[in-house]
Each structure stands twice: as structure tokens, then as C-alpha cells.
């Protein structure tokens, strides 16, 4: 299964990114394992490997687990407004989840354009 694709609203380098109010990952058939963590990496190049240009994760409270799936229907995450420490340009990202069985899955990916700011 390929991840869903989502192009985020463009913003300016240095401005606070509006984040994502809600990401819901539903499951049909079978009860999912509890969601333990998530991480979102931004890269100028779509290729994996090497150091990401920027990462947001649950360990730093950059990604919030709103529902770990204990209700048996799915997971809910949110990503609060925050600064993205990135240069101007187009960045590609994906969101990986890790469940209580240490299974890593990527359910969503996309891109974001950061324009060059004028005011410093």
C-alpha cells in the first residue's frame, strides 16, 4: 500500500508553520496495535538515507498522539504550529508511525514549499 499524498499549504522560511490539526488513520478489520510514536522528516531530495534536513517527532512533542488506538478503530495524531528550521525551497516529507510491536509504517507523504522571506 502506497502512502496517501498531501501537498501542504506553502509558507515562508522563518515563519511558524501552521502544523496539522488532525491526522486520522483508520483500520477496517482487526484491532490495530497501540500507536507508540511517530516521526516526520523533511528532505530536499526524495531519496532516503543520510541526514534529514529537519525532523519532527513525538519525543520532542512535535507530534502529539491524540488517540493511540485503544478504542480499536484507529489512531489520531496532530502536529502543533511550530517553526520549521529549513531554508527556502521545496521539501519532501513523510510521516512514519511505530506501533507497540515496533512495526514501522508510512501512511502519508507529500511536499511543502517554503518561500524566501523578505523581512528579517
C-alpha positions in Angstrom: 0.0 0.0 0.0 1.4 3.4 -1.0 1.1 6.3 1.4 -1.6 8.9 0.8 -0.2 12.1 -0.7 -0.7 15.5 0.7 0.7 18.8 -0.5 0.9 21.2 2.4 0.0 24.9 2.1 3.1 27.0 1.2 4.6 29.1 3.9 7.7 31.4 4.3 11.1 30.4 5.6 11.4 31.5 9.2 7.6 31.8 9.7 5.8 29.4 12.0 4.3 26.6 10.1 0.6 26.1 10.9 1.0 22.4 11.6 -1.7 19.8 11.0 -4.8 19.8 13.3 -5.7 16.2 12.8 -4.4 13.1 11.1 -6.7 10.1 11.5 -5.5 6.6 10.4 -8.5 4.2 10.5 -8.4 0.5 10.2 -11.0 -1.9 8.9 -10.9 -5.5 10.1 -8.8 -6.3 13.1 -7.8 -4.2 16.0 -4.6 -2.2 15.5 -1.8 -2.3 17.9 -1.4 0.8 20.1 0.5 3.7 18.5 3.7 4.4 20.3 5.4 7.1 18.3 5.7 9.0 15.1 8.3 11.0 13.2 8.2 13.3 10.2 11.3 14.0 8.2 11.8 16.8 5.6 14.3 16.4 2.8 15.1 18.4 -0.4 15.7 15.2 -2.1 13.1 12.4 -2.1 15.8 9.7 -1.7 16.1 8.1 1.7 19.4 7.8 3.5 21.7 10.3 5.0 20.7 13.0 7.5 17.3 14.6 7.1 17.1 18.4 6.6 14.7 18.5 9.5 12.7 16.1 11.8 9.6 16.5 13.9 8.8 13.6 16.3 6.8 12.5 19.3 9.9 12.5 21.6 10.2 16.3 21.2 6.4 16.9 21.5 6.4 18.0 17.8 3.9 15.3 17.1 1.1 14.6 19.5 -0.7 11.2 19.8 -4.3 12.2 20.4 -5.6 8.6 20.3 -3.3 5.7 20.4 -6.0 3.3 19.1 -7.1 1.8 22.4 -10.7 2.2 21.1 -9.9 -0.4 18.4 -10.8 1.8 15.4 -7.6 3.7 14.6 -5.1 6.3 15.5 -5.3 10.1 15.7 -2.3 12.5 15.6 -1.8 16.2 15.5 1.2 18.4 14.8 1.1 21.7 16.6 2.1 25.0 15.0 5.9 25.3 15.0 9.0 26.8 13.3 10.5 24.7 10.6 14.2 25.2 10.6 14.6 24.9 6.8 15.9 27.0 4.0 13.7 28.3 1.2 12.7 25.7 -1.4 10.6 22.6 -1.9 10.8 19.9 0.7 9.5 16.3 0.6 8.3 14.7 3.8 6.7 11.5 5.1 5.2 10.5 8.4 6.2 7.2 9.9 4.4 5.5 12.7 5.7 2.9 15.1 3.2 0.7 16.9 3.6 -1.4 20.1 5.0 -4.3 18.1 7.7 -2.0 16.7 6.1 -2.1 13.3 7.1 0.9 11.2 4.6 2.1 8.6 4.4 5.2 6.4 0.8 6.2 5.8 1.2 9.7 4.4 3.8 11.7 2.5 3.9 14.9 0.4 5.7 18.2 -0.1 5.8 21.7 1.1 7.1 24.9 -0.5 8.9 27.4 1.7 9.3 30.8 0.1 12.2 33.1 0.7 11.2 35.7 3.4 11.9 39.4 2.7 11.7 40.8 6.3 14.5 39.8 8.6 
